[in-house]
Amino acid sequence: MCGLKTIHQVTPTEEAHINPLHVLCLAVGFVCFVFALDRGGSAVTAVSNGDTSATTQCVIAVVLLLIAMAALLVFAGCRIVRSRRWFV
């Protein structure tokens, strides 16, 4: 009840713009991160079982993690460039 009386919106609402590149970077980054965790778990299991495919699993996990980090950097870079335009 107190919130209804004390919280008010000062600025009017405006339409949000969603950049498809941002959505793509977030989706690719998230999927690669989840798959990297899965492959990392497979690598740990392979190492504990003495399997010879442990190196391959580890390399795949690292590559997927690097792709996820690159997607995050592209997303963050686009956001930083956009925010600088607002302040200049």
N, C-alpha and C positions, 0 to 999 in steps of 0.2 A: 504494500500500500504506500509506503514511503517513497519507493522508487518511482512510482507513477507521478508523484508530485514534484520530485527533485530532479529527475533526469529529463532533459529536453534536448532536441536536436537544433543546433544553432544554424548550420548550413543546410541548404536544401539538398535532397538526394540528386544524384546525376547518374547517367548511364555508364556502366563499367565497360571498358574495352578489354577484350581478351585476345592477346596475340597468339596465333596458332603456333609460332615458334616456341613460345614459352611452354605451352601445353605439351608440345612434342618433346622438348628437352626434359621436362619433369617426368613424362611417361617413360621415355627411354632410360633416364637415370634411375628411376625407381625399379623398373623391370631388370635392368642390368645389376643393380645392387642386390635384389632378391636372388637372382640366379648366381651371383658371385658368392653369396652366403651359402647357397645350396651346394655349389661346386667346392667351396671351402670345407664344408662338412663331409663331402665325399672324399676329399683329399685326406682329411684327418682319419677317416675310416680306413682308407686304403693304406695309409702309413701304419696304422695299428694292426692291420691284417698282414702286413708284409707284401702287399700287392705291388706289382711293377708299374701300375698306372697312376701311382701317386703323383709323380712329377707332372704328368699331363693334366691331371685334375687341378693341381696347384697353379699351373700356367694359365689354364682356362679361367680360374677364379681371379687371378691377378689381372688378366686382360679385361674381364668383365668389370672389375672394380675400377680400372683405369677409364673405361668407357663411361661408367657412371659418374666419375669425378669430372671428366671432360664435359659431359652434359650439364652438370651442375655449374661448372665454370662459364659455359655459354649462357646459361640462364641468368646467373649472377651478373655477367658482363652486360647482357642486354638490359637488365634492370638498372645497373649503375649508369649506363649511357642515357637511359630514359629519365632517371632522376636528375641528372645534371642539366638536362634541357629545361626542367622545371625551375631550377634555381638560377639560371643564367639570364 
